[in-house]
């Protein structure tokens, strides 16, 4: 095989390994990745080692399973922030703010934090200014608790094992058992709240945005000072938030349709 073709084949194999790890709902072992990409053990081991050393993938503490690394996580966030449908998503948020009259944001999970992908501010001078790219905690924000609640049990348990439940206000949940109860409610209602848990005087409600596969991948939320919007008033906007979430879900489908389909290459088949 000519050098250029060999390099292209190696790149596609590495990309197939990344895809398998990203799509899994838990860290993957070497054998599981081999089965997913249908490549021999030496090849997969070499690719995993290279991706791990570059920060695209990361080894779990037991050094036996691979998960998304910090570099790949940042890349995923930046892709969403600079997607071809970013303008459409911003327009959806703008319409939401026009209807509710309060600040709305579009967020995703970024490691052990929430990252703001986009945000439209209220016209009111009394507001909290968090720019796209900002990060906030998981355990005391509406979007953060939503992401915790909607992820798999194993992934949530592992994340909570290593998450510091720091107190930000008098209402912050710092007891794991109480937080687990709150997350169970959120899973049932598919609605998450922040009742002055991150910032005193600020309330927030968030609902999930689904990927093209129907899995929660982001959230859309409204927040406002309690002086203007009580929690009861915030919850009254859930149906409006869900309509916006559905519209945002459609942008993921449109974004995927605009990308060229990946052809399965014979080079990704396991070599005997």
N, C-alpha and C positions, 0 to 999 in steps of 0.2 A: 504494500500500500504506500503511495506517495506520502512524504512527510506532512503536507497540508491536510490531506484526507485523514491521516492518522491522528493529527492534532484535533481535527474536528470531531472525530469519533470519540476521542478521550474526553473532550468537552461535553458531549452529549451524555456519555456515561456518568460523568460527575453530576450533570444536571439531573439525571434520572435518580441518582442517589439522594440528592437534595430534595427532590419532589417526594420521594417515599417517606423521608423523615418529617417533612412539613405536613404531609397529609395524615400522618399517624396521630392518634389522640393520646399517645404516650411515648416515652423514649423507646428506641428500637435497638435490639441487639444486632451484632454482626450477622448472625444467621438470618434474622428477620429481614434485614436489608438485602441480603443475598437472594432470598426468596422473592422479595418485592421487585427487584430489578433484573433477576435472572442472569446474574453474572457470577463467575467463579470467585472463591474465597480470597485468593491473593489479590485479585483486581479490586474487589470491594474494600478489603482491608487497606490497600494503598490509597484509594480514593478517600476513605473515611479519615485516614491519618492526615492527608493533605488538607481536607476541608476543616478538620479540627485545628490544625496548626495555624490556619488562616483566620479562625474565628467565625467561619460560616456555620460550622456545627460545634457542639460542645459535648464532652464526655460527662456523664453523670458521676457523682462522687464515688460510686462503686467501680468506676472505670470499665464498665461492661456494656453500657447502653448510651446511645447517641440521641441528642436532641438539638433543637435550633440554637445556634450560637448568637452572641450579641451582635456580631456584624450582619448576619442574615436578618435578625430581628429589626435592626435599624433600616436595612434595605427595604424590608417589607413595608415599614411605615412610610418611607420616602416614596415608594412606588404609589401607594394610595394617595399621598399628599400631592403628587405630581402626575396623577393619572390623567388620561385623555378626557375623562368625564368629571374632572374636578369642578369645572364650571357648573355642570348640571347639579352636582351635589351641593355646591354653595348656593345655587338658586333655590333648591329645596329648603335649605336652612333659612334662607332669607324669607321665603313665603311663610315658613313656620313662625318666625319672629314677628312678621307682619300680622299674623293671625292671633298669636298669644300675647304679644307685646313685651316679651321678656327674652333675655339672652338664651340662645340655644347652641348646642355644640354636638360635634360628631367625633367620637373617640374610638380607640381600639386598644387592646391589651398589648403592652410592650414589656415583656419580661415579667417583672413583679410590680409594675406600675401601669397607670393609665396614661396614654398619650393622646393629646388633642390633635386631631387631624384637620379640623376646620371649626370655625366658630363665627357666629354673627351676634354682635352686641345689640342690646336694647338702646333705644334713643335716650333713655333716662340717664341723667348724670350720675345717679347712685348705682354703681355696678362694680363687679370684680373683673379686672383685666387680665386674662390668661391668653397668651398668644398661641396659635398653632405651633405644635412642637413641644409645648409645655407638658410636664409630667405631674401627676397627682397620685396619692396613695390608693391602694386597692380597698383596704378594709373599712374606710370611712367616707367613701364617695359613692354616689348612686351608680355610676358606670362601673366603678371598681367592684362593688359588691355584686353587680349583675354579672360581670365576667366570671367571678369566683363561683357564683351559683350555677352558671350554665356549663361550666367545664366538667369533664369527667371526674368521678369521685376520686380516682387514684391521683390524677393530676392536681386536684384541689387539695387533697391531703398532703401531698408532697410540698406544694407551695406554702400552705399554712404552717407546715413544720418549720419552715425557714423564714417566715414572715414576721417581722416585729410589729405587734399591734400597739403602735405608739398612740398616746392620748394627745389629741389636738384641741378638743373642747370637752366640756362636761358631759356631752352626749356621745362622745366617741365610744364605740364598743371595743373594749380591750380584753374581754374574756372570750376565749375560743369557743366554749360551749354556747355562750349567748350568740356569738357570731354565726355558728353553725345553724342555730335555730332561725336566725334572721335569713340566712341563705336558703334554707328549706322553704320559707315563706315566699322568697323571691322566685325560686324555681316554680312554685305552684302558681303564682300570680303573673309571672313573666313581667314583673314591674318592680323596679328598685327605687329606693328613696334615700336621701341624705337629709335627715332632720337636724340641721345644725351640728353635724358630726365632724365635719372637716373645718368649717369656718363658722364662728358664732354669728348668728343673725342671717345665715344663708340656708335656704332649702332647695332641694333638687329632686327631680324625678327622671328616671331613665328607662327606656325600653330597648329590646334587642333589635339589631339589624341583621338579617340573615344573608349568608352567602348564596351563590347559585346552587349549592348542594343542599341548602336548607339548614345549615348549621349557623349558630350565632357567631358573627365575626366582628361586629362593631356595635356601637350603641348610639342612640340619639337621645339628648336630654335637654331639659329646660331647667334653669335655676334663676332665683331672684331673692332679693332681701325679704325677710319675713315681714317687714313693715309694709311691703306692697303685695305679697303673695303668701298666704298661709299654706301649710301643707295640704289642707283640704282643697284649697283652690288649685294648687299644683296638680293634685291627683285628678281633678276634674278635666285636666288637659290630656289625660292618657290616650283617649281615642284619637285626638289630633296628632299626638306623637306617633301612634301606631300607623296612621296614614303616611306620615313622613317617613317612618322606618320602611314601609312597604315600597315607597318611591325610591328610597336609597338602595333597597335590595335590587330593584330593577336596574340601577346603574351598574351594579356588579355584573349582571347578566349582559348588559350592553358592552361593558368593558371587555368581558371575556369574548364576546362575539366579534369584537373588532380586532382581536389578536389572531394571528395565523395559527391554524391547528397544528399541533406537534405530531409528526408522523412517526410511527414506531419503526425504528431502524433495525435492520438485521444485525447491526453491530452491537445492539443492546442485548442480544440473545447470548446465553451462556456458551462460552467457547469450550469445546470438549478437550 
